[in-house]
Every structure is written in structure tokens, then in C-alpha cells.
Amino acid sequence: MADISFDDFLKVDIRAGRVLRAEPFPEARKPAIKMWIDFGPEIGERKTSAQVTKHYTPESLTGRMVMGVVNFPPRQIGPFMSEVLVLGVADAEGGIVLLAPDQEVAPGERMH
């Protein structure tokens, strides 16, 4: 990968959010879960779809903190409009593990 400047990094708006609700997304080509996430008063609620079914259920996601990129343009995923990209990393088998703060922070706090 090419190096980027610090100014390039600052253009990516990564915030902490709390999952308000989640539900299965059976219409997705690959197994996925729809999530509605609170990113605080400045950003508000945003929705997304994520292929995280290996490690999470809709019930286990509700109330969980996640990290997401909030300044990508919306993207149509089947019949669902995704407004944020939640961040995760793959485990040894390729299942996605979500990134989250390891201590309580307010929804909407920006990554520094």
C-alpha cells in the first residue's frame, strides 16, 4: 500500500457508535445483519449492513459499541441503503470481528 499523509488520515471520520437495534438481512447475497447505530448528537443515527453472522446475532449486537466510518457516501446493498461502514478484522477462518473501544465512551466520539 502507498503511504498517505496525516491530512489524508484526518479525512476519514471514524466514530464510536452504539447499536440501537439489529435484525437479520435475509435478502443479502452473503449472510449479513442490518444495524441501526447511534453516533451521537452531531452525526445521529445511521444504518448499515455487515457480514458478521459468524460471531454475532442481532440480539448480541444490540447495545454493543462499534467503530464506523461515517463520511463515506451511502451505498445501496440490495433493497437496503447502507449509510456507514462498521470496522472489523478477519479471524483465522475469515469471520469478521468488530472493532470497538475497550472502555465506555460516548457515542459519536471521534477516533484520534
Phi and psi restraints in degrees (range 20) as a CNS / XPLOR table:
assign (resid 1 and name C) (resid 2 and name N)
       (resid 2 and name CA) (resid 2 and name C) 1.0 -77.1 20.0 2
assign (resid 2 and name N) (resid 2 and name CA)
       (resid 2 and name C) (resid 3 and name N) 1.0 148.2 20.0 2
assign (resid 2 and name C) (resid 3 and name N)
       (resid 3 and name CA) (resid 3 and name C) 1.0 -67.1 20.0 2
assign (resid 3 and name N) (resid 3 and name CA)
       (resid 3 and name C) (resid 4 and name N) 1.0 148.9 20.0 2
assign (resid 3 and name C) (resid 4 and name N)
       (resid 4 and name CA) (resid 4 and name C) 1.0 -122.4 20.0 2
assign (resid 4 and name N) (resid 4 and name CA)
       (resid 4 and name C) (resid 5 and name N) 1.0 161.4 20.0 2
assign (resid 4 and name C) (resid 5 and name N)
       (resid 5 and name CA) (resid 5 and name C) 1.0 -85.5 20.0 2
assign (resid 5 and name N) (resid 5 and name CA)
       (resid 5 and name C) (resid 6 and name N) 1.0 164.7 20.0 2
assign (resid 5 and name C) (resid 6 and name N)
       (resid 6 and name CA) (resid 6 and name C) 1.0 -61.5 20.0 2
assign (resid 6 and name N) (resid 6 and name CA)
       (resid 6 and name C) (resid 7 and name N) 1.0 -36.1 20.0 2
assign (resid 6 and name C) (resid 7 and name N)
       (resid 7 and name CA) (resid 7 and name C) 1.0 -61.5 20.0 2
assign (resid 7 and name N) (resid 7 and name CA)
       (resid 7 and name C) (resid 8 and name N) 1.0 -37.7 20.0 2
assign (resid 7 and name C) (resid 8 and name N)
       (resid 8 and name CA) (resid 8 and name C) 1.0 -62.3 20.0 2
assign (resid 8 and name N) (resid 8 and name CA)
       (resid 8 and name C) (resid 9 and name N) 1.0 -44.2 20.0 2
assign (resid 8 and name C) (resid 9 and name N)
       (resid 9 and name CA) (resid 9 and name C) 1.0 -59.5 20.0 2
assign (resid 9 and name N) (resid 9 and name CA)
       (resid 9 and name C) (resid 10 and name N) 1.0 -42.4 20.0 2
assign (resid 9 and name C) (resid 10 and name N)
       (resid 10 and name CA) (resid 10 and name C) 1.0 -64.2 20.0 2
assign (resid 10 and name N) (resid 10 and name CA)
       (resid 10 and name C) (resid 11 and name N) 1.0 -20.5 20.0 2
assign (resid 10 and name C) (resid 11 and name N)
       (resid 11 and name CA) (resid 11 and name C) 1.0 -70.1 20.0 2
assign (resid 11 and name N) (resid 11 and name CA)
       (resid 11 and name C) (resid 12 and name N) 1.0 -22.8 20.0 2
assign (resid 11 and name C) (resid 12 and name N)
       (resid 12 and name CA) (resid 12 and name C) 1.0 -87.5 20.0 2
assign (resid 12 and name N) (resid 12 and name CA)
       (resid 12 and name C) (resid 13 and name N) 1.0 114.9 20.0 2
assign (resid 12 and name C) (resid 13 and name N)
       (resid 13 and name CA) (resid 13 and name C) 1.0 -94.0 20.0 2
assign (resid 13 and name N) (resid 13 and name CA)
       (resid 13 and name C) (resid 14 and name N) 1.0 98.1 20.0 2
assign (resid 13 and name C) (resid 14 and name N)
       (resid 14 and name CA) (resid 14 and name C) 1.0 -104.7 20.0 2
assign (resid 14 and name N) (resid 14 and name CA)
       (resid 14 and name C) (resid 15 and name N) 1.0 123.2 20.0 2
assign (resid 14 and name C) (resid 15 and name N)
       (resid 15 and name CA) (resid 15 and name C) 1.0 -128.1 20.0 2
assign (resid 15 and name N) (resid 15 and name CA)
       (resid 15 and name C) (resid 16 and name N) 1.0 156.0 20.0 2
assign (resid 15 and name C) (resid 16 and name N)
       (resid 16 and name CA) (resid 16 and name C) 1.0 -83.4 20.0 2
assign (resid 16 and name N) (resid 16 and name CA)
       (resid 16 and name C) (resid 17 and name N) 1.0 141.0 20.0 2
assign (resid 16 and name C) (resid 17 and name N)
       (resid 17 and name CA) (resid 17 and name C) 1.0 -143.0 20.0 2
assign (resid 17 and name N) (resid 17 and name CA)
       (resid 17 and name C) (resid 18 and name N) 1.0 158.1 20.0 2
assign (resid 17 and name C) (resid 18 and name N)
       (resid 18 and name CA) (resid 18 and name C) 1.0 -111.0 20.0 2
assign (resid 18 and name N) (resid 18 and name CA)
       (resid 18 and name C) (resid 19 and name N) 1.0 128.3 20.0 2
assign (resid 18 and name C) (resid 19 and name N)
       (resid 19 and name CA) (resid 19 and name C) 1.0 -70.0 20.0 2
assign (resid 19 and name N) (resid 19 and name CA)
       (resid 19 and name C) (resid 20 and name N) 1.0 118.6 20.0 2
assign (resid 19 and name C) (resid 20 and name N)
       (resid 20 and name CA) (resid 20 and name C) 1.0 -83.6 20.0 2
assign (resid 20 and name N) (resid 20 and name CA)
       (resid 20 and name C) (resid 21 and name N) 1.0 -40.5 20.0 2
assign (resid 20 and name C) (resid 21 and name N)
       (resid 21 and name CA) (resid 21 and name C) 1.0 -156.6 20.0 2
assign (resid 21 and name N) (resid 21 and name CA)
       (resid 21 and name C) (resid 22 and name N) 1.0 158.4 20.0 2
assign (resid 21 and name C) (resid 22 and name N)
       (resid 22 and name CA) (resid 22 and name C) 1.0 -147.8 20.0 2
assign (resid 22 and name N) (resid 22 and name CA)
       (resid 22 and name C) (resid 23 and name N) 1.0 149.4 20.0 2
assign (resid 22 and name C) (resid 23 and name N)
       (resid 23 and name CA) (resid 23 and name C) 1.0 -151.0 20.0 2
assign (resid 23 and name N) (resid 23 and name CA)
       (resid 23 and name C) (resid 24 and name N) 1.0 157.3 20.0 2
assign (resid 23 and name C) (resid 24 and name N)
       (resid 24 and name CA) (resid 24 and name C) 1.0 -59.7 20.0 2
assign (resid 24 and name N) (resid 24 and name CA)
       (resid 24 and name C) (resid 25 and name N) 1.0 155.3 20.0 2
assign (resid 24 and name C) (resid 25 and name N)
       (resid 25 and name CA) (resid 25 and name C) 1.0 -126.3 20.0 2
assign (resid 25 and name N) (resid 25 and name CA)
       (resid 25 and name C) (resid 26 and name N) 1.0 73.4 20.0 2
assign (resid 25 and name C) (resid 26 and name N)
       (resid 26 and name CA) (resid 26 and name C) 1.0 -66.4 20.0 2
assign (resid 26 and name N) (resid 26 and name CA)
       (resid 26 and name C) (resid 27 and name N) 1.0 -19.8 20.0 2
assign (resid 26 and name C) (resid 27 and name N)
       (resid 27 and name CA) (resid 27 and name C) 1.0 -77.2 20.0 2
assign (resid 27 and name N) (resid 27 and name CA)
       (resid 27 and name C) (resid 28 and name N) 1.0 -13.2 20.0 2
assign (resid 27 and name C) (resid 28 and name N)
       (resid 28 and name CA) (resid 28 and name C) 1.0 -67.5 20.0 2
assign (resid 28 and name N) (resid 28 and name CA)
       (resid 28 and name C) (resid 29 and name N) 1.0 147.6 20.0 2
assign (resid 28 and name C) (resid 29 and name N)
       (resid 29 and name CA) (resid 29 and name C) 1.0 -63.2 20.0 2
assign (resid 29 and name N) (resid 29 and name CA)
       (resid 29 and name C) (resid 30 and name N) 1.0 -40.5 20.0 2
assign (resid 29 and name C) (resid 30 and name N)
       (resid 30 and name CA) (resid 30 and name C) 1.0 -112.1 20.0 2
assign (resid 30 and name N) (resid 30 and name CA)
       (resid 30 and name C) (resid 31 and name N) 1.0 149.2 20.0 2
assign (resid 30 and name C) (resid 31 and name N)
       (resid 31 and name CA) (resid 31 and name C) 1.0 -52.1 20.0 2
assign (resid 31 and name N) (resid 31 and name CA)
       (resid 31 and name C) (resid 32 and name N) 1.0 130.4 20.0 2
assign (resid 31 and name C) (resid 32 and name N)
       (resid 32 and name CA) (resid 32 and name C) 1.0 -149.5 20.0 2
assign (resid 32 and name N) (resid 32 and name CA)
       (resid 32 and name C) (resid 33 and name N) 1.0 167.8 20.0 2
assign (resid 32 and name C) (resid 33 and name N)
       (resid 33 and name CA) (resid 33 and name C) 1.0 -128.6 20.0 2
assign (resid 33 and name N) (resid 33 and name CA)
       (resid 33 and name C) (resid 34 and name N) 1.0 135.0 20.0 2
assign (resid 33 and name C) (resid 34 and name N)
       (resid 34 and name CA) (resid 34 and name C) 1.0 -87.2 20.0 2
assign (resid 34 and name N) (resid 34 and name CA)
       (resid 34 and name C) (resid 35 and name N) 1.0 138.9 20.0 2
assign (resid 34 and name C) (resid 35 and name N)
       (resid 35 and name CA) (resid 35 and name C) 1.0 -133.8 20.0 2
assign (resid 35 and name N) (resid 35 and name CA)
       (resid 35 and name C) (resid 36 and name N) 1.0 143.1 20.0 2
assign (resid 35 and name C) (resid 36 and name N)
       (resid 36 and name CA) (resid 36 and name C) 1.0 -113.1 20.0 2
assign (resid 36 and name N) (resid 36 and name CA)
       (resid 36 and name C) (resid 37 and name N) 1.0 121.7 20.0 2
assign (resid 36 and name C) (resid 37 and name N)
       (resid 37 and name CA) (resid 37 and name C) 1.0 -122.6 20.0 2
assign (resid 37 and name N) (resid 37 and name CA)
       (resid 37 and name C) (resid 38 and name N) 1.0 133.8 20.0 2
assign (resid 37 and name C) (resid 38 and name N)
       (resid 38 and name CA) (resid 38 and name C) 1.0 -88.9 20.0 2
assign (resid 38 and name N) (resid 38 and name CA)
       (resid 38 and name C) (resid 39 and name N) 1.0 117.1 20.0 2
assign (resid 38 and name C) (resid 39 and name N)
       (resid 39 and name CA) (resid 39 and name C) 1.0 -107.0 20.0 2
assign (resid 39 and name N) (resid 39 and name CA)
       (resid 39 and name C) (resid 40 and name N) 1.0 28.6 20.0 2
assign (resid 39 and name C) (resid 40 and name N)
       (resid 40 and name CA) (resid 40 and name C) 1.0 83.3 20.0 2
assign (resid 40 and name N) (resid 40 and name CA)
       (resid 40 and name C) (resid 41 and name N) 1.0 177.4 20.0 2
assign (resid 40 and name C) (resid 41 and name N)
       (resid 41 and name CA) (resid 41 and name C) 1.0 -65.9 20.0 2
assign (resid 41 and name N) (resid 41 and name CA)
       (resid 41 and name C) (resid 42 and name N) 1.0 -29.9 20.0 2
assign (resid 41 and name C) (resid 42 and name N)
       (resid 42 and name CA) (resid 42 and name C) 1.0 -72.5 20.0 2
assign (resid 42 and name N) (resid 42 and name CA)
       (resid 42 and name C) (resid 43 and name N) 1.0 -41.3 20.0 2
assign (resid 42 and name C) (resid 43 and name N)
       (resid 43 and name CA) (resid 43 and name C) 1.0 -97.5 20.0 2
assign (resid 43 and name N) (resid 43 and name CA)
       (resid 43 and name C) (resid 44 and name N) 1.0 -42.2 20.0 2
assign (resid 43 and name C) (resid 44 and name N)
       (resid 44 and name CA) (resid 44 and name C) 1.0 87.2 20.0 2
assign (resid 44 and name N) (resid 44 and name CA)
       (resid 44 and name C) (resid 45 and name N) 1.0 -162.4 20.0 2
assign (resid 44 and name C) (resid 45 and name N)
       (resid 45 and name CA) (resid 45 and name C) 1.0 -85.4 20.0 2
assign (resid 45 and name N) (resid 45 and name CA)
       (resid 45 and name C) (resid 46 and name N) 1.0 134.6 20.0 2
assign (resid 45 and name C) (resid 46 and name N)
       (resid 46 and name CA) (resid 46 and name C) 1.0 -131.4 20.0 2
assign (resid 46 and name N) (resid 46 and name CA)
       (resid 46 and name C) (resid 47 and name N) 1.0 151.8 20.0 2
assign (resid 46 and name C) (resid 47 and name N)
       (resid 47 and name CA) (resid 47 and name C) 1.0 -114.8 20.0 2
assign (resid 47 and name N) (resid 47 and name CA)
       (resid 47 and name C) (resid 48 and name N) 1.0 155.1 20.0 2
assign (resid 47 and name C) (resid 48 and name N)
       (resid 48 and name CA) (resid 48 and name C) 1.0 -155.1 20.0 2
assign (resid 48 and name N) (resid 48 and name CA)
       (resid 48 and name C) (resid 49 and name N) 1.0 167.6 20.0 2
assign (resid 48 and name C) (resid 49 and name N)
       (resid 49 and name CA) (resid 49 and name C) 1.0 -125.1 20.0 2
assign (resid 49 and name N) (resid 49 and name CA)
       (resid 49 and name C) (resid 50 and name N) 1.0 136.8 20.0 2
assign (resid 49 and name C) (resid 50 and name N)
       (resid 50 and name CA) (resid 50 and name C) 1.0 -140.4 20.0 2
assign (resid 50 and name N) (resid 50 and name CA)
       (resid 50 and name C) (resid 51 and name N) 1.0 141.7 20.0 2
assign (resid 50 and name C) (resid 51 and name N)
       (resid 51 and name CA) (resid 51 and name C) 1.0 -86.6 20.0 2
assign (resid 51 and name N) (resid 51 and name CA)
       (resid 51 and name C) (resid 52 and name N) 1.0 74.1 20.0 2
assign (resid 51 and name C) (resid 52 and name N)
       (resid 52 and name CA) (resid 52 and name C) 1.0 -122.2 20.0 2
assign (resid 52 and name N) (resid 52 and name CA)
       (resid 52 and name C) (resid 53 and name N) 1.0 22.4 20.0 2
assign (resid 52 and name C) (resid 53 and name N)
       (resid 53 and name CA) (resid 53 and name C) 1.0 -71.9 20.0 2
assign (resid 53 and name N) (resid 53 and name CA)
       (resid 53 and name C) (resid 54 and name N) 1.0 -14.6 20.0 2
assign (resid 53 and name C) (resid 54 and name N)
       (resid 54 and name CA) (resid 54 and name C) 1.0 -67.6 20.0 2
assign (resid 54 and name N) (resid 54 and name CA)
       (resid 54 and name C) (resid 55 and name N) 1.0 -38.5 20.0 2
assign (resid 54 and name C) (resid 55 and name N)
       (resid 55 and name CA) (resid 55 and name C) 1.0 -111.8 20.0 2
assign (resid 55 and name N) (resid 55 and name CA)
       (resid 55 and name C) (resid 56 and name N) 1.0 -10.4 20.0 2
assign (resid 55 and name C) (resid 56 and name N)
       (resid 56 and name CA) (resid 56 and name C) 1.0 -134.0 20.0 2
assign (resid 56 and name N) (resid 56 and name CA)
       (resid 56 and name C) (resid 57 and name N) 1.0 151.3 20.0 2
assign (resid 56 and name C) (resid 57 and name N)
       (resid 57 and name CA) (resid 57 and name C) 1.0 -115.5 20.0 2
assign (resid 57 and name N) (resid 57 and name CA)
       (resid 57 and name C) (resid 58 and name N) 1.0 163.0 20.0 2
assign (resid 57 and name C) (resid 58 and name N)
       (resid 58 and name CA) (resid 58 and name C) 1.0 -55.1 20.0 2
assign (resid 58 and name N) (resid 58 and name CA)
       (resid 58 and name C) (resid 59 and name N) 1.0 -39.4 20.0 2
assign (resid 58 and name C) (resid 59 and name N)
       (resid 59 and name CA) (resid 59 and name C) 1.0 -65.3 20.0 2
assign (resid 59 and name N) (resid 59 and name CA)
       (resid 59 and name C) (resid 60 and name N) 1.0 -38.1 20.0 2
assign (resid 59 and name C) (resid 60 and name N)
       (resid 60 and name CA) (resid 60 and name C) 1.0 -74.8 20.0 2
assign (resid 60 and name N) (resid 60 and name CA)
       (resid 60 and name C) (resid 61 and name N) 1.0 -18.7 20.0 2
assign (resid 60 and name C) (resid 61 and name N)
       (resid 61 and name CA) (resid 61 and name C) 1.0 -84.1 20.0 2
assign (resid 61 and name N) (resid 61 and name CA)
       (resid 61 and name C) (resid 62 and name N) 1.0 -30.7 20.0 2
assign (resid 61 and name C) (resid 62 and name N)
       (resid 62 and name CA) (resid 62 and name C) 1.0 -61.2 20.0 2
assign (resid 62 and name N) (resid 62 and name CA)
       (resid 62 and name C) (resid 63 and name N) 1.0 125.2 20.0 2
assign (resid 62 and name C) (resid 63 and name N)
       (resid 63 and name CA) (resid 63 and name C) 1.0 91.1 20.0 2
assign (resid 63 and name N) (resid 63 and name CA)
       (resid 63 and name C) (resid 64 and name N) 1.0 -12.9 20.0 2
assign (resid 63 and name C) (resid 64 and name N)
       (resid 64 and name CA) (resid 64 and name C) 1.0 -75.8 20.0 2
assign (resid 64 and name N) (resid 64 and name CA)
       (resid 64 and name C) (resid 65 and name N) 1.0 144.7 20.0 2
assign (resid 64 and name C) (resid 65 and name N)
       (resid 65 and name CA) (resid 65 and name C) 1.0 -84.3 20.0 2
assign (resid 65 and name N) (resid 65 and name CA)
       (resid 65 and name C) (resid 66 and name N) 1.0 141.8 20.0 2
assign (resid 65 and name C) (resid 66 and name N)
       (resid 66 and name CA) (resid 66 and name C) 1.0 -138.2 20.0 2
assign (resid 66 and name N) (resid 66 and name CA)
       (resid 66 and name C) (resid 67 and name N) 1.0 166.8 20.0 2
assign (resid 66 and name C) (resid 67 and name N)
       (resid 67 and name CA) (resid 67 and name C) 1.0 -112.1 20.0 2
assign (resid 67 and name N) (resid 67 and name CA)
       (resid 67 and name C) (resid 68 and name N) 1.0 140.1 20.0 2
assign (resid 67 and name C) (resid 68 and name N)
       (resid 68 and name CA) (resid 68 and name C) 1.0 -148.4 20.0 2
assign (resid 68 and name N) (resid 68 and name CA)
       (resid 68 and name C) (resid 69 and name N) 1.0 151.7 20.0 2
assign (resid 68 and name C) (resid 69 and name N)
       (resid 69 and name CA) (resid 69 and name C) 1.0 -86.1 20.0 2
assign (resid 69 and name N) (resid 69 and name CA)
       (resid 69 and name C) (resid 70 and name N) 1.0 118.4 20.0 2
assign (resid 69 and name C) (resid 70 and name N)
       (resid 70 and name CA) (resid 70 and name C) 1.0 -102.4 20.0 2
assign (resid 70 and name N) (resid 70 and name CA)
       (resid 70 and name C) (resid 71 and name N) 1.0 -0.6 20.0 2
assign (resid 70 and name C) (resid 71 and name N)
       (resid 71 and name CA) (resid 71 and name C) 1.0 -116.7 20.0 2
assign (resid 71 and name N) (resid 71 and name CA)
       (resid 71 and name C) (resid 72 and name N) 1.0 24.5 20.0 2
assign (resid 71 and name C) (resid 72 and name N)
       (resid 72 and name CA) (resid 72 and name C) 1.0 -84.1 20.0 2
assign (resid 72 and name N) (resid 72 and name CA)
       (resid 72 and name C) (resid 73 and name N) 1.0 151.6 20.0 2
assign (resid 72 and name C) (resid 73 and name N)
       (resid 73 and name CA) (resid 73 and name C) 1.0 -67.5 20.0 2
assign (resid 73 and name N) (resid 73 and name CA)
       (resid 73 and name C) (resid 74 and name N) 1.0 152.4 20.0 2
assign (resid 73 and name C) (resid 74 and name N)
       (resid 74 and name CA) (resid 74 and name C) 1.0 -57.2 20.0 2
assign (resid 74 and name N) (resid 74 and name CA)
       (resid 74 and name C) (resid 75 and name N) 1.0 151.4 20.0 2
assign (resid 74 and name C) (resid 75 and name N)
       (resid 75 and name CA) (resid 75 and name C) 1.0 -134.8 20.0 2
assign (resid 75 and name N) (resid 75 and name CA)
       (resid 75 and name C) (resid 76 and name N) 1.0 129.1 20.0 2
assign (resid 75 and name C) (resid 76 and name N)
       (resid 76 and name CA) (resid 76 and name C) 1.0 -77.5 20.0 2
assign (resid 76 and name N) (resid 76 and name CA)
       (resid 76 and name C) (resid 77 and name N) 1.0 124.5 20.0 2
assign (resid 76 and name C) (resid 77 and name N)
       (resid 77 and name CA) (resid 77 and name C) 1.0 -122.5 20.0 2
assign (resid 77 and name N) (resid 77 and name CA)
       (resid 77 and name C) (resid 78 and name N) 1.0 97.4 20.0 2
assign (resid 77 and name C) (resid 78 and name N)
       (resid 78 and name CA) (resid 78 and name C) 1.0 59.9 20.0 2
assign (resid 78 and name N) (resid 78 and name CA)
       (resid 78 and name C) (resid 79 and name N) 1.0 -130.0 20.0 2
assign (resid 78 and name C) (resid 79 and name N)
       (resid 79 and name CA) (resid 79 and name C) 1.0 -85.2 20.0 2
assign (resid 79 and name N) (resid 79 and name CA)
       (resid 79 and name C) (resid 80 and name N) 1.0 8.7 20.0 2
assign (resid 79 and name C) (resid 80 and name N)
       (resid 80 and name CA) (resid 80 and name C) 1.0 -118.9 20.0 2
assign (resid 80 and name N) (resid 80 and name CA)
       (resid 80 and name C) (resid 81 and name N) 1.0 134.8 20.0 2
assign (resid 80 and name C) (resid 81 and name N)
       (resid 81 and name CA) (resid 81 and name C) 1.0 -96.2 20.0 2
assign (resid 81 and name N) (resid 81 and name CA)
       (resid 81 and name C) (resid 82 and name N) 1.0 114.6 20.0 2
assign (resid 81 and name C) (resid 82 and name N)
       (resid 82 and name CA) (resid 82 and name C) 1.0 -88.7 20.0 2
assign (resid 82 and name N) (resid 82 and name CA)
       (resid 82 and name C) (resid 83 and name N) 1.0 129.2 20.0 2
assign (resid 82 and name C) (resid 83 and name N)
       (resid 83 and name CA) (resid 83 and name C) 1.0 -110.8 20.0 2
assign (resid 83 and name N) (resid 83 and name CA)
       (resid 83 and name C) (resid 84 and name N) 1.0 -4.6 20.0 2
assign (resid 83 and name C) (resid 84 and name N)
       (resid 84 and name CA) (resid 84 and name C) 1.0 -150.5 20.0 2
assign (resid 84 and name N) (resid 84 and name CA)
       (resid 84 and name C) (resid 85 and name N) 1.0 153.4 20.0 2
assign (resid 84 and name C) (resid 85 and name N)
       (resid 85 and name CA) (resid 85 and name C) 1.0 -109.7 20.0 2
assign (resid 85 and name N) (resid 85 and name CA)
       (resid 85 and name C) (resid 86 and name N) 1.0 110.1 20.0 2
assign (resid 85 and name C) (resid 86 and name N)
       (resid 86 and name CA) (resid 86 and name C) 1.0 -75.9 20.0 2
assign (resid 86 and name N) (resid 86 and name CA)
       (resid 86 and name C) (resid 87 and name N) 1.0 148.9 20.0 2
assign (resid 86 and name C) (resid 87 and name N)
       (resid 87 and name CA) (resid 87 and name C) 1.0 -103.0 20.0 2
assign (resid 87 and name N) (resid 87 and name CA)
       (resid 87 and name C) (resid 88 and name N) 1.0 140.9 20.0 2
assign (resid 87 and name C) (resid 88 and name N)
       (resid 88 and name CA) (resid 88 and name C) 1.0 -157.6 20.0 2
assign (resid 88 and name N) (resid 88 and name CA)
       (resid 88 and name C) (resid 89 and name N) 1.0 171.9 20.0 2
assign (resid 88 and name C) (resid 89 and name N)
       (resid 89 and name CA) (resid 89 and name C) 1.0 -129.9 20.0 2
assign (resid 89 and name N) (resid 89 and name CA)
       (resid 89 and name C) (resid 90 and name N) 1.0 154.3 20.0 2
assign (resid 89 and name C) (resid 90 and name N)
       (resid 90 and name CA) (resid 90 and name C) 1.0 -85.2 20.0 2
assign (resid 90 and name N) (resid 90 and name CA)
       (resid 90 and name C) (resid 91 and name N) 1.0 140.5 20.0 2
assign (resid 90 and name C) (resid 91 and name N)
       (resid 91 and name CA) (resid 91 and name C) 1.0 -83.7 20.0 2
assign (resid 91 and name N) (resid 91 and name CA)
       (resid 91 and name C) (resid 92 and name N) 1.0 -174.2 20.0 2
assign (resid 91 and name C) (resid 92 and name N)
       (resid 92 and name CA) (resid 92 and name C) 1.0 -60.7 20.0 2
assign (resid 92 and name N) (resid 92 and name CA)
       (resid 92 and name C) (resid 93 and name N) 1.0 -27.6 20.0 2
assign (resid 92 and name C) (resid 93 and name N)
       (resid 93 and name CA) (resid 93 and name C) 1.0 -97.5 20.0 2
assign (resid 93 and name N) (resid 93 and name CA)
       (resid 93 and name C) (resid 94 and name N) 1.0 3.2 20.0 2
assign (resid 93 and name C) (resid 94 and name N)
       (resid 94 and name CA) (resid 94 and name C) 1.0 92.5 20.0 2
assign (resid 94 and name N) (resid 94 and name CA)
       (resid 94 and name C) (resid 95 and name N) 1.0 0.6 20.0 2
assign (resid 94 and name C) (resid 95 and name N)
       (resid 95 and name CA) (resid 95 and name C) 1.0 -73.3 20.0 2
assign (resid 95 and name N) (resid 95 and name CA)
       (resid 95 and name C) (resid 96 and name N) 1.0 141.7 20.0 2
assign (resid 95 and name C) (resid 96 and name N)
       (resid 96 and name CA) (resid 96 and name C) 1.0 -86.2 20.0 2
assign (resid 96 and name N) (resid 96 and name CA)
       (resid 96 and name C) (resid 97 and name N) 1.0 130.6 20.0 2
assign (resid 96 and name C) (resid 97 and name N)
       (resid 97 and name CA) (resid 97 and name C) 1.0 -110.2 20.0 2
assign (resid 97 and name N) (resid 97 and name CA)
       (resid 97 and name C) (resid 98 and name N) 1.0 121.4 20.0 2
assign (resid 97 and name C) (resid 98 and name N)
       (resid 98 and name CA) (resid 98 and name C) 1.0 -70.7 20.0 2
assign (resid 98 and name N) (resid 98 and name CA)
       (resid 98 and name C) (resid 99 and name N) 1.0 144.6 20.0 2
assign (resid 98 and name C) (resid 99 and name N)
       (resid 99 and name CA) (resid 99 and name C) 1.0 -87.8 20.0 2
assign (resid 99 and name N) (resid 99 and name CA)
       (resid 99 and name C) (resid 100 and name N) 1.0 139.6 20.0 2
assign (resid 99 and name C) (resid 100 and name N)
       (resid 100 and name CA) (resid 100 and name C) 1.0 -155.1 20.0 2
assign (resid 100 and name N) (resid 100 and name CA)
       (resid 100 and name C) (resid 101 and name N) 1.0 155.3 20.0 2
assign (resid 100 and name C) (resid 101 and name N)
       (resid 101 and name CA) (resid 101 and name C) 1.0 -62.5 20.0 2
assign (resid 101 and name N) (resid 101 and name CA)
       (resid 101 and name C) (resid 102 and name N) 1.0 146.8 20.0 2
assign (resid 101 and name C) (resid 102 and name N)
       (resid 102 and name CA) (resid 102 and name C) 1.0 -92.9 20.0 2
assign (resid 102 and name N) (resid 102 and name CA)
       (resid 102 and name C) (resid 103 and name N) 1.0 2.9 20.0 2
assign (resid 102 and name C) (resid 103 and name N)
       (resid 103 and name CA) (resid 103 and name C) 1.0 -137.0 20.0 2
assign (resid 103 and name N) (resid 103 and name CA)
       (resid 103 and name C) (resid 104 and name N) 1.0 162.1 20.0 2
assign (resid 103 and name C) (resid 104 and name N)
       (resid 104 and name CA) (resid 104 and name C) 1.0 -66.8 20.0 2
assign (resid 104 and name N) (resid 104 and name CA)
       (resid 104 and name C) (resid 105 and name N) 1.0 129.9 20.0 2
assign (resid 104 and name C) (resid 105 and name N)
       (resid 105 and name CA) (resid 105 and name C) 1.0 -134.7 20.0 2
assign (resid 105 and name N) (resid 105 and name CA)
       (resid 105 and name C) (resid 106 and name N) 1.0 161.4 20.0 2
assign (resid 105 and name C) (resid 106 and name N)
       (resid 106 and name CA) (resid 106 and name C) 1.0 -75.1 20.0 2
assign (resid 106 and name N) (resid 106 and name CA)
       (resid 106 and name C) (resid 107 and name N) 1.0 139.7 20.0 2
assign (resid 106 and name C) (resid 107 and name N)
       (resid 107 and name CA) (resid 107 and name C) 1.0 -55.3 20.0 2
assign (resid 107 and name N) (resid 107 and name CA)
       (resid 107 and name C) (resid 108 and name N) 1.0 135.8 20.0 2
assign (resid 107 and name C) (resid 108 and name N)
       (resid 108 and name CA) (resid 108 and name C) 1.0 99.2 20.0 2
assign (resid 108 and name N) (resid 108 and name CA)
       (resid 108 and name C) (resid 109 and name N) 1.0 -9.5 20.0 2
assign (resid 108 and name C) (resid 109 and name N)
       (resid 109 and name CA) (resid 109 and name C) 1.0 -62.5 20.0 2
assign (resid 109 and name N) (resid 109 and name CA)
       (resid 109 and name C) (resid 110 and name N) 1.0 132.4 20.0 2
assign (resid 109 and name C) (resid 110 and name N)
       (resid 110 and name CA) (resid 110 and name C) 1.0 -85.2 20.0 2
assign (resid 110 and name N) (resid 110 and name CA)
       (resid 110 and name C) (resid 111 and name N) 1.0 142.8 20.0 2
assign (resid 110 and name C) (resid 111 and name N)
       (resid 111 and name CA) (resid 111 and name C) 1.0 -69.3 20.0 2
assign (resid 111 and name N) (resid 111 and name CA)
       (resid 111 and name C) (resid 112 and name N) 1.0 136.3 20.0 2
